[in-house]
Structures are given as structure tokens and as C-alpha cells.
Amino acid sequence: MEKKFARTLVTTALPYANGPVHIGHLAGVYVPADIYTRYLRMKGEDVIMIGGSDEHGVPITLKARAEGVSPQDIVDRYHGIIKKSFEELGISFDIYSRTTSKIHCQTASDFFRRLYDKGEFIEKTSMQYYDEEAKQFLADRYIVGTCPHCGYDHAYGDQCEKCGTSLSANDLIDPHSAITGSKPVKKETKHWYLPLDKWEPALRKWILEGHREWKPNVYGQCKSWLDLGLQPRAVSRDLDWGVPVPVEGAEGKVLYVWFDAPIGYISNTKELLPDRWEEYWKRDDTRIINFIGKDNIVFHCIVFPAMLMADGGYQLPENVPANEFLNLEGDKISTSRNWAVWLHEYLEEFPGKQDVLRYVLTANAPETKDNDFTWRDFQARNNNELVAIFGNFVNRSIVLTCKYFGGTVPERGELTEYDRQTLDEFKDVKETLGNNIEHFRFRDALRDAMNLARIGNKYLADTEPWKLAKTDMNRVATILNVALQITANLAIAFEPFLPFSSEKLRKMINMPEANWNKLGSIDILAAGSALEKPELLFEKIEDAVIEAQMQKLECIKQENIIKNFRPEPVAPSVQIDDFGKLDIRVGKVLDCQKVPKADKLLQFKIDDGLGGRTIVSGIAKYYAPEDLVGKEVCFIANLEPRKLKGIVSQGMILSAEDAGGRLVVIGPQGEVKPGCQVK
């Protein structure tokens, strides 16, 4: 029998405060968590949702150093942006705090000290990279070198951002300090480690035997780690930004961010409920749900539970419903490459369309495998589903009621067999939709909600009350009463997913609250109750709006190509006499045509000052023929003639390959007569 819980604690992975939040974060963690929490609140359950910014760690110190400001300046800036963005999107945290708060620093320090006093840590001395010029140990992100896998010369000590391979600083070729550029030395340092291997048997039993119901991607990743065998993991590091290690002799050392951050769930609950926080963390009738992304599975299912086991006073999570990754236009979202749709920018560029983003991210959620966000799909889902199905049905129902019954809910007469069939189609919606949400199948639950609108649209299309208005107003009254009851059901069903639109709809039909227990009922709106003036719930998104977003991404792509451009190594040396054998001249393009059945080839007629010649060049991908007519170009005049697609080519037009791989034709800066030599 399924266990009953008195209360639910929902936590969301703490976004890292070195940048804003993007759609990958939303689809992976925050929108699903908000749907789940709103659903439980609608049912009247005791639930709180805890969030906050993760504000310690090396990337923040790197960004601060690059901008010439303090780490606190960085986290203050991004914590503010993130918190405001979440509020505007309707992510309904009961508290959204931060790991630089006093209560968090004290909670994390006390947690470490309890484990230290119980003898739960191992002390280890090891050799680590040290920058003698900066006089500090170097975290992996502070070490830069050449990737041994792809040869990229600016790989970090933890990962190569070009090929994506995970690295250690010892893997790098020619490592140097990102702070001073000097070559680091190895120096001895002491740290504390959590012996995960000690907790491996307990973790195996808890996860592999006790939580087979977890999502396959979560269960599978945990099993993989456990089968490989767990190793001790450092809980401290040499850094001056973070929670100081509360042990004598640990000066210059802070708690590792992976240890520090999840304690933020506890400290933020303390901040919200200083007198009751233990009810949500230490009572066995509390259900704890950790919403996280794919990259946090190990930390939340193995490392953090091991910390809680070592403490001994806390409940472990009941479920950790992690999603996979959301890609953008077929490419992995990347903060460092600015390849993302940033939430704060979306909210500025699409005012009033919070629910459109929530809808698309839920409908396309990466629940079982990586998925892809595209602007064309965003537009299609808005126009073809929110506007054409949901919005269209609601608008027709209310407009027709205003037209025929003065905006008052009409009395329902005797139901026909077709009416009853229609109502039967959604009588189980509360159970079906609720079951999907409770089992973290949010895409399916959203489909259940949208199916209500499909049922309503079909009902109005089949019954055609606008035609019956000429002959049978009693029948029209019954049809519109049924349509309005479906409309009221939509306001309830969509409440967890689209809170802004649901609120707007409830105001139009004068329904004060979305009562979950009424979902599926056909008596939500009383006959005689007044409706407000209808408004469109959603509006069509035009092609120009989407094209602007796609152009924005194309500009980012080109910027990344230029930023990451590395020239090819210089070819082997040649003698000056070898170069002198080439007769390079200036010519003027008299005519240019595409070569039939050859996508890459253009045929040029060149005025070479010597009577003219034909040259075939493979640059059709980069130029329209008419754009080259009249231009002066450089070409090799003494190249052996060669037949291409039946055309004899008498030379080679010179071009340069830019950072993006585009060929650019080379010509003289000023006007030069055809036939002049390049020397």
C-alpha cells in the first residue's frame, strides 16, 4: 500500500549565480517542480517549495577576476536577475534565498562540524598545483592547457569546452595558471574527504532495492556509479571564497561547493520556517522530492544522501525526478558559448507570454531523453494549440453566451445522447491528470488538459449552436451551458501549467478559485451567474518575430566561430624560386554563371588583359553570380588547364577562408588594370 504523507517538501537544484537562467534549467527543473507544487496546493496539501542561488565555487571567482570586481558583486548581480526572472515566470517558491546568507553559512558550518566531531571524515595529504606568483593553490578551473584529446589550447583542468571531454589538471599538456599565466608547481596540501565507500552498502539498499520506482534515467545512473564502486570525495578545497572549514589549522580552506550547496535546502527551510523547519526534514511522515537536472543525479542521489546518512538526523528524499537535457536548435545549450534562450531576455522580448514558454517547455520536456527546443516548434505550438484549440474554444463559448444570453450562464435543459457522450469523455480527467502529475509525467498531464479543449472544440463544431439559434434557443442554452462547464474545467486543469492564463480565464467566467476537487464536474458554473467581457487568452505569433530570434542565434553562432578561430599551422617552408613560378594576375569578371548540375561551381568569363579566358571556381555556395560581375579578382594565370563538368578552366581564382569556413574572393584594394601581375 502506498505510504501517506502529512506534508511534502519540494526542493529545486540551486542555479549557479555566475549567469542568468536559461530554458534548459527551466525545462529540466523549475517548471516541473512548479507544476507539481501548484497541483499539491490545489488539492489542499501541506507543501512548500524551496529554492535559492548557489553562490560559492571557482567559476564565480574566475568571473569576478575577469571583470575586476569582487565575487560578492557577481553573485549579488545574478541572484537578483535569477530571482526576478523566476517571479515573473510564475515559479511559486515559498522562499528563494542564497548560499551567501548568514543562516546558510552557519548551517553548513555546523553540518560539517557535526560530521567532523563524529569522525565521519578522512584526512588526506596530496600534491596539488600551486601558483608561486599568486601564492595560492589552483582549483582545476584555474589551470589552462592543451587538451590531450583534440589539441584545443585553452582547455580547463576539469573539462575541454571544445570537445567536451572531462579532464583532470594532470591530463593537460603544458598546464599554466589562469591567474598569472605562470607554470604551476606541485605542492603538498591537506583536505577532508567523505568516505562514500563506507555508505555504499546503505545506498545500494536504499536506491536499488527501495526505489525501483524512480525514473529509469535516475535509477540507471545511480546503479552505474554504485557498480563501479564509490570512492572518498574531498569536502574541502584551497580557496578564499566559500564557507570556511570550521576546524583549527584549516585557514585558507573552504567547504567544497558540492558539499556546501545542497545544505542550502536545509538552511533555506530554516530561514522560511525557523520554528518548524525540522518537521520537513526530520519527520518520517514528510515526503521530500528533489527536482534536479541530469547533471546533478549523482550529487542528489548518492553524495547528498551519504551526507544525510552520516549525520543520522535527516530524512532521505522519497523521489529525485531528474530530467535529461534540453538542446537548442539541435545544439547543446552552453553558457560559455552564449548558446541559450535566457529567461530574463525572453520575458523582455515576449511580454505577457510567460505561459507560452511554460507550455512549450512542458509539452517538449526532456523527461526520458534529451529533447530539442526550436523557435519554429515554439511558434507552431502557440499558434496551432494554444491559439487554435484552447483559446479558440474558450473565446467561442463566452462570445456566443454573450451574444445569445447577455453574458449569463444559461439554464441547462435535457441532455441528448451526444451531450452525455461528450461529458463522459472527460469524467475521469481528475484521476488521469492527477495520476500523471503525481508520477512526474508532466507531458502526459498537459496532454490530458489540452484534450479537454479538443473535446470542447469538437462539441461546438458538431452541435453548431449558431445555426440552432434561429429555431431552438432551449437547445442552444443547453449546448452553451455544457461548453461553459468544459471551459471551467479547463481553468482548473491548466492551473498548474499555465497559471497566468488560468487566472485570466477564471476572471472571465467569475470563478474565484481553481478547486481541484471540482475537476471533471459539469456543475461548476451555476446557471444565472454572470460572465465578464471575453478577452483573447493567446495571440498568434508572426513569422517576423520568430525570424528575429533565429537571426539572433545565427549572430551568436558566428560570434562563437570567430572567437574560437585558431589559424591553421603554417605549411612547410618553400624556396622563393618556387613561389616565383606562380604567375598571379588581376582580372575583371565580365560574366558569371552557375554550372549546370554542379551546385558548387561557377563559370567565370575573365578579362585578363590578354584576350580573355574562362575559369571554373567552386565558390557557388558563398556567392550569387550577379554579385561578382564587374569585380576585380586575383587569379593564377599559368595553372595547367583542367576540364570541369565539360568546361576547360584556364586558371584558379584566389580566395581566403574566414573563421566560419566561408570563402572570400581576393582582389586588389584599388583599381588595377586587367593583366597586371601580383608580386
DACORJO-V460010 format. One line per field, one symbol per residue. ss: DSSP state (@ for helix, = for strand, . for the rest). psi: psi as a letter, one per 20 degrees, with the letter a starting at -180 (. if undefined). burial: I if it has 24 or more other ideal C-beta (glycine too) atoms within 12 Angstrom, else O. A space follows every 50 residues. Layout:
ss=???
psi=???
burial=???
This chain:
ss=......======..==.....=@@@@@@@@@@@@@@@@@@@@....==== ====...@@@@@@@@@@...@@@@@@@@@@@@@@@@@@@.....====.. .@@@@@@@@@@@@@@@@...===========....==..@@@====.... ....==..=......=..@@@.=====.......==========.@@@@@ @@@@@@@@@......@@@@@@@@@@@@@....==.===.....=...... ..===.@@@@@@@@@@@@@@@@....@@@@@@...======.=@@@@@@@ @@@@@@@@@@@.......=...=..===..=..=....=..=@@@@@@@. ...@@@@@@@@@@.......===.@@@@@@@@@@@@@@@@@@@@@@@@@@ @@@@@..=........@@@@@@@@....@@@@@@@@@@...@@@@@@@@@ @@@@@@@@@@@@@.@@@@....@@@@@@@@@@@@@@@@@@@@@.....@@ @@@@@@@@.......@@@...........=............@@@@@@@@ @@@@@@@@@@@@@............@@@@@...===========...... .======.....=====.......@@@@...=====.....===..===. .==.===.....===...........=..
psi=ppqpqhrpopqqpoqpljrrqrhggghhfhgghgggghghghijqoqqpp rrpojrrghghgggghikrqhhgghgghggggggggghikomqhpobqjj qghghgggghgghghghikiqppqprpqppohgilqqprhijpqappigi jpjlqrihqoigijpprqhihqplqrpigiirprrpqpqprqqonhhhjg ghhgggghhiliiqqhhggghghgghhipqqqppjrroqjoaoqolppjk qjqrpqhhggghihgghhgghgmhijhhhihipijpppooprrhijgghi iggghhghghgijqqqqhqmnpraqproljqppoghjknropghgghgim pjkghggggghghkpmhirqrppqhghggghggifgghfghggggggggh ghghkkkporppbpqrhhghgghhhjhjhggggghgghjkmhghghhggh hghgggghghhhhmhhhihhhnhghgggghgghhhgghhhhghighgmhg hhggghhhjlohqnohiipiqjlgpqpiqqqrpqqphqqqpqhhgghhhh hghhggghghgghjppqqqprqqqqhhghihpnprprpohqpqqpqknhi pqpqopojijiqrpppqljhhiqpghiipiqpqpqohkqpqpppkjpopl apppqqpahjjppppprqgappqpiqqp.
burial=OOOOIOIIIIIIIIIIIIIIIIIIIIIIIIIIIIIIIIIIIIIOIOIIII IIIIIIIIIIIIIIIOOOOOIOOIIOIIIOIIIOIIOIIIIIIIIIIIII IOIIIOIIIOIIIOIIOOOIIIIOOOOIIIIOOOOIIIIIIIIIIIIOOO OIOIIIIIIIIIOOOOIOIOOIOOIIIIIOOOOIOOOOIIIIIIIIOOII OIIIOIIIOOIOOIIOIIIOIIIOIIOOOIOIIIIIIIIIIIIIIIOOOI OOIIIIIIIIIIIIIIIIIIIIOOOOIOIIIOOOOIIIIIIIIIIIIIII IIIIIIIIIIIOOIIIIIIIIIIIIIIIIOIIIOOIIIIIIIIIIIIOOI OOIIIIIIIIIIIIIIIOOIIIIIIOIIIOIIIIIIIIIIIIIIIIIIII IIOIIOIIIIOIOOOOOOIOOIIOIIOOIIOIIIOIIIIIIIIIIIIIII IIIIIIIOIIOOIOIOOOOOOOOOIIIIIIIIIIIIIIIIIIIIIIIIII IIIIIIOIIIIOOIOIOIIIOIOIIOOOIOIOOIOOIIIOIOOOIIOOIO OIIOOIIOOOOOOOOOOOOOOOOOOOOOOOOOOIIIIIIIOIIIIOOOOO IIIIIIIIOOOOIIIIIIIIOIIOIOOIOOIIIIIIIOOOOOOIOOIOII IIIIIOOOOOOOOOIIIOOOOOOIOIOOO
